[in-house]
Structures are given as C-alpha cells and as structure tokens.
Amino acid sequence: MIKHADLDMMMRRHPGPIAGHPPPPMNPHQLQAQQQAELQRRELLKRQSRKPTDKNLPDGVDDLIIGDGVAQYKSLREVERKIDAAMMRKRLDINDFMSRNLTSYKTMRIWISNTAENQPWQQGAMDTDAFDFNTESQATYRVTIAAKLLDDEHDADAKKDEEPKDADAMDEDSKDAAAKKGPQKKPTAQRTKLSHFFKQITIDYDRSPTLQPDGFSHIEWKKPEGNAATGANSDFDLLVFERKADENINVTINLHRDEVPERFQLSRPLAELIGSEEEDRGGVLMGVWTYIKANNLMSEEDSRKIRCDAHLKAIFNNRDFVMFPDIPRDILPHLSPLPPYQLPYTIRVDKDYIAPAAPGKPSKATVYDVLVPLEDPLRTAMSNLTAPMTTLTQIAQLDDQLAHLVQALHHSKAKHAFYTSFAADPVAFVKRWISSQQRDLEVILGEATRGGGEDVASDEWRRGGADGVWGSDKATEGVGIWLARQKH
C-alpha cells in the first residue's frame, strides 16, 4: 500500500502535463471577417474549377464549318506550341546565364578628412603649451568619410586629386541638376552608393576609452536587415561623425564588404586547388568539380564516389574517398569571412593641419581606393526579360477568352448533333432519349443497383429455372450465406 508521503514524492518526480493557455475568444467582428474570408476563398476555388482550359476544337466540327477556318485555327495552334517551346528554351538559357557569377569590379575612391572647432589654440587667450585642468573642454572635431564610384581608369586618373564636396553642396548640386533635367525615371537597382557595398562600417580608436573626453572608443554603423538596399539609413555616400578631443588621435576605419553571393577567403590547400584565394560557394564547388573531371577521379563503380589524390586529401582530412554530395559540407571549414578593408587615419586637430584650410573646411584629405563588386549590366537587362510583362498578361486574358469560345463551340456542336439525330429518325431518337433519361433518373434516385440495365426489374432477373440467374452457383452460395447470417 502506498503511503501519502510516497504518493507525494512520486507526483513530484513525475509531474503531469501542463495545459497550455487556450486562445482568446474572437469577438463578433473577427468571426464575421473570418467567415467572409472563408466564403471568398470558396468562391474563388469555385470560379477556378469552372474556368475552362480546353482550347482544342471538338472532333467533327471541321465538317460543319464552311471554309478553312478550322484548318487555320489548328495551324495557329501549332505555331503557338512552337513559339511557347522556343520561349521556354530561351527562358531557361537566360536563367542559366543569370545563375553564373558575372560580377565585375570597379574602383571606389574614398576621401577621409576632418575639421576642428573650439580647440585651445583657436581660443586665442590660452597658452597651448600650458596644462589645462578644466574638464569641461568644448574642443571637438568632425570627421567626414566621402566616397565616389569611379567610371573608368581615365576618370580615376583625372579625379585622383579632386576632393568631394560637402553634404550641403552635394544636395544643392543634385537639386539644381534635377531642376534642369525635369522629371526623372525611376532609378535602377544598380548599386552605386557607399552604403550599398558595405554591410557594416566601424571606426576603432587607437587609445583607451578612459582617455577619451566623451568615453567613446568605437563607432559603428550597420545596414538595416531585410530590404537593406532602400531607405535613408542605407543610401548614402557621405558619413560624418563628431566627437570631443583636443589632441590628435589615430583611428582605423573598417569597411565590412556586403557581396551577393557572399565571397569567402579560402584556406591555402583549397586556394591552390582552384587557383583563387577568394571565391563564393558556387565558384568553389565548380572549381572542385572541374579538378575532379580533369583528373578523372570519379570511381567507376559509383560516379558519386570520388578518389582523393594528394591535393584532395589535404582538403578532406587525408581520406581516400569522399562522396560528392558531401563536398559542400566538407569544404565549410576551409571558408572564412573576408577581412574588412582597413583604412588607417589620423584625426588631426593641431594648428599646422587645420589653420591652412578655409574656416569650416577640411584640409587636404587622405585618399584610398578599394575594389567593389558590380553586376554585369547585361544581367540586369536579362532579368527584365524574365520578369512578367504586360504583353504576357494580355495574352493570358486572350487565352481565357479563347477557352470560353471553344467551350461555347462544344455546346453548339452537342446541340447540332442532338437536332441532327432527331431529324433523321424522330421516333427511335425519342425512345432512346426517354430510356436514357429514365436510366439517369434511376441513378440519381438510387434505384439502379447495377449499371448497364441489369437492375432487378429486367427480364433476366424475373426469369426462373436452372438456366436463370437464381439457379447459378453464385446465387445459391449467396443465399446460403445470407440465411446463415440470419440464424446468428
């Protein structure tokens, strides 16, 4: 017998299932909206089920139509099938072309400069060589990071010493250009801005945050998730930040690349195998497959089994064989994220750097050139070909109208056959028609137990004798089974 203490201990060790919270009840408006949505869904399904799709003419209609309209329609249908097949092949070719990595690289020029305000040497009445024990210093600096995508080598050489304008001047120039050109077309999805090519920009200070007047030693910008190519926070060519300081500071600007598809830095064995130090996953797999085919490393018994030579053993942990479907997983340890572009810069607030420039303007900027990926313009044009077009929508509407016309033609053909048979032999046709209607009515009412006129009202079932239906072995066996069930 179980004691209360033991029972309590068992209940503690084996707690029962915890019931979840039931969903909150819906109010009448929510119920009505749900019912309305369900009715709309059912109505849409009914319309789709009733929508005709057959565009083939009924058999025998060519003998009833005067002229060669049927022959022309069939010829047009054949041409349409050929055009659809050709379009499908071209669409597949375009998709195969777009799936390849056709990325080209261009130079993005980056200018880094800074200004300074309220520095001790700018106050005039303070000795710059004396110690200042005042902790409420208002000395600040402003760093500007500007970028521009260069068109070609000639443009790069011509603008090497040119510095970008500030933000206000750039805005005014863009407004003036827009006013002169009038209404502009919708911009394309081609990436051109600084924020388009980098998913993260960080600025690291070469000093402890305790030595910073404002306590900052790290600045970070991240591209918003989702559709990050749009929005004010991810569409800029000019990055400006302001901090407090009254002495020169060394910083490092890190530009983390944002590439689609993402490229990786390859390990030394994998880089030697495919001949590239940076590649995306698709390019790595294609390079490995090309090496396997070139060296005939596929097993004769199973083509998925790959024999590893010295180069492949260095990648796949000295294994003698590797399965080809496992290669995408096994190469992951040899892929590492690309390091960011690191741009060292010294924020100068001394008089020798700031004073020669005009008031409020930076001195000569530090210039860097980095490579950024750009898609092939032909790929953008190809993507427009595969996108749904208005012409295709109009063709779909014409196809629906054609299907309705063919359905009406089927109905007309059935009416023509009905009246033609009735005119040929009215009495026999009416008898057959009445018999057919009677049979359909019996099926609808459930009175017809078997098809083909074999119901119990026929002469075959009414006739007795050894040669009839009731004298057969199956009938005898069936009656015996039925009587046996009645006894039980």
Rosetta blueprint (number, residue, H / E / L):
1 M L
2 I L
3 K L
4 H H
5 A H
6 D H
7 L H
8 D H
9 M H
10 M H
11 M H
12 R H
13 R H
14 H L
15 P L
16 G L
17 P L
18 I L
19 A L
20 G L
21 H L
22 P L
23 P L
24 P L
25 P L
26 M L
27 N L
28 P H
29 H H
30 Q H
31 L H
32 Q H
33 A H
34 Q H
35 Q H
36 Q H
37 A H
38 E H
39 L H
40 Q H
41 R H
42 R H
43 E H
44 L H
45 L H
46 K H
47 R H
48 Q H
49 S H
50 R H
51 K L
52 P L
53 T L
54 D L
55 K L
56 N L
57 L L
58 P L
59 D L
60 G L
61 V H
62 D H
63 D H
64 L L
65 I L
66 I L
67 G L
68 D L
69 G H
70 V H
71 A H
72 Q H
73 Y H
74 K H
75 S H
76 L H
77 R H
78 E H
79 V H
80 E H
81 R H
82 K H
83 I H
84 D H
85 A H
86 A H
87 M H
88 M H
89 R H
90 K H
91 R H
92 L H
93 D H
94 I H
95 N H
96 D H
97 F H
98 M H
99 S H
100 R L
101 N L
102 L L
103 T L
104 S E
105 Y E
106 K E
107 T E
108 M E
109 R E
110 I E
111 W E
112 I E
113 S E
114 N E
115 T E
116 A E
117 E E
118 N L
119 Q L
120 P H
121 W H
122 Q H
123 Q H
124 G L
125 A L
126 M L
127 D L
128 T L
129 D L
130 A L
131 F L
132 D L
133 F L
134 N L
135 T L
136 E L
137 S L
138 Q L
139 A L
140 T E
141 Y E
142 R E
143 V E
144 T E
145 I E
146 A E
147 A E
148 K E
149 L E
150 L L
151 D L
152 D L
153 E H
154 H H
155 D H
156 A H
157 D H
158 A H
159 K L
160 K L
161 D L
162 E L
163 E L
164 P L
165 K L
166 D L
167 A H
168 D H
169 A H
170 M H
171 D H
172 E H
173 D H
174 S H
175 K H
176 D H
177 A H
178 A H
179 A H
180 K H
181 K H
182 G L
183 P L
184 Q L
185 K L
186 K L
187 P L
188 T L
189 A L
190 Q L
191 R L
192 T L
193 K L
194 L H
195 S H
196 H H
197 F H
198 F E
199 K E
200 Q E
201 I E
202 T E
203 I E
204 D E
205 Y E
206 D L
207 R L
208 S L
209 P H
210 T H
211 L H
212 Q L
213 P L
214 D L
215 G L
216 F L
217 S L
218 H E
219 I E
220 E E
221 W E
222 K E
223 K L
224 P L
225 E L
226 G L
227 N L
228 A L
229 A L
230 T L
231 G L
232 A H
233 N H
234 S H
235 D L
236 F L
237 D L
238 L E
239 L E
240 V E
241 F E
242 E E
243 R E
244 K E
245 A L
246 D L
247 E L
248 N L
249 I E
250 N E
251 V E
252 T E
253 I E
254 N E
255 L E
256 H E
257 R E
258 D L
259 E L
260 V L
261 P L
262 E L
263 R E
264 F E
265 Q E
266 L E
267 S L
268 R H
269 P H
270 L H
271 A H
272 E H
273 L H
274 I H
275 G L
276 S L
277 E L
278 E E
279 E E
280 D E
281 R H
282 G H
283 G H
284 V H
285 L H
286 M H
287 G H
288 V H
289 W H
290 T H
291 Y H
292 I H
293 K H
294 A H
295 N L
296 N L
297 L L
298 M E
299 S L
300 E L
301 E L
302 D L
303 S L
304 R L
305 K E
306 I E
307 R E
308 C L
309 D L
310 A H
311 H H
312 L H
313 K H
314 A H
315 I H
316 F L
317 N L
318 N L
319 R L
320 D L
321 F E
322 V E
323 M E
324 F H
325 P H
326 D H
327 I H
328 P H
329 R H
330 D H
331 I L
332 L H
333 P H
334 H H
335 L E
336 S E
337 P E
338 L L
339 P L
340 P L
341 Y E
342 Q E
343 L E
344 P E
345 Y E
346 T E
347 I E
348 R L
349 V L
350 D L
351 K H
352 D H
353 Y H
354 I H
355 A L
356 P L
357 A L
358 A L
359 P L
360 G L
361 K L
362 P L
363 S L
364 K L
365 A L
366 T E
367 V E
368 Y E
369 D E
370 V E
371 L E
372 V E
373 P E
374 L E
375 E L
376 D L
377 P H
378 L H
379 R H
380 T H
381 A H
382 M H
383 S H
384 N H
385 L H
386 T H
387 A L
388 P L
389 M L
390 T H
391 T H
392 L H
393 T H
394 Q H
395 I H
396 A H
397 Q H
398 L H
399 D H
400 D H
401 Q H
402 L H
403 A H
404 H H
405 L H
406 V H
407 Q H
408 A H
409 L H
410 H H
411 H H
412 S H
413 K H
414 A H
415 K H
416 H H
417 A H
418 F H
419 Y H
420 T H
421 S H
422 F H
423 A H
424 A H
425 D L
426 P H
427 V H
428 A H
429 F H
430 V H
431 K H
432 R H
433 W H
434 I H
435 S H
436 S H
437 Q H
438 Q H
439 R H
440 D H
441 L H
442 E H
443 V H
444 I H
445 L H
446 G L
447 E L
448 A L
449 T L
450 R L
451 G L
452 G L
453 G L
454 E L
455 D L
456 V L
457 A L
458 S L
459 D H
460 E H
461 W H
462 R H
463 R L
464 G L
465 G L
466 A L
467 D L
468 G L
469 V L
470 W L
471 G L
472 S L
473 D H
474 K H
475 A H
476 T H
477 E H
478 G H
479 V H
480 G H
481 I H
482 W H
483 L H
484 A H
485 R H
486 Q H
487 K H
488 H L
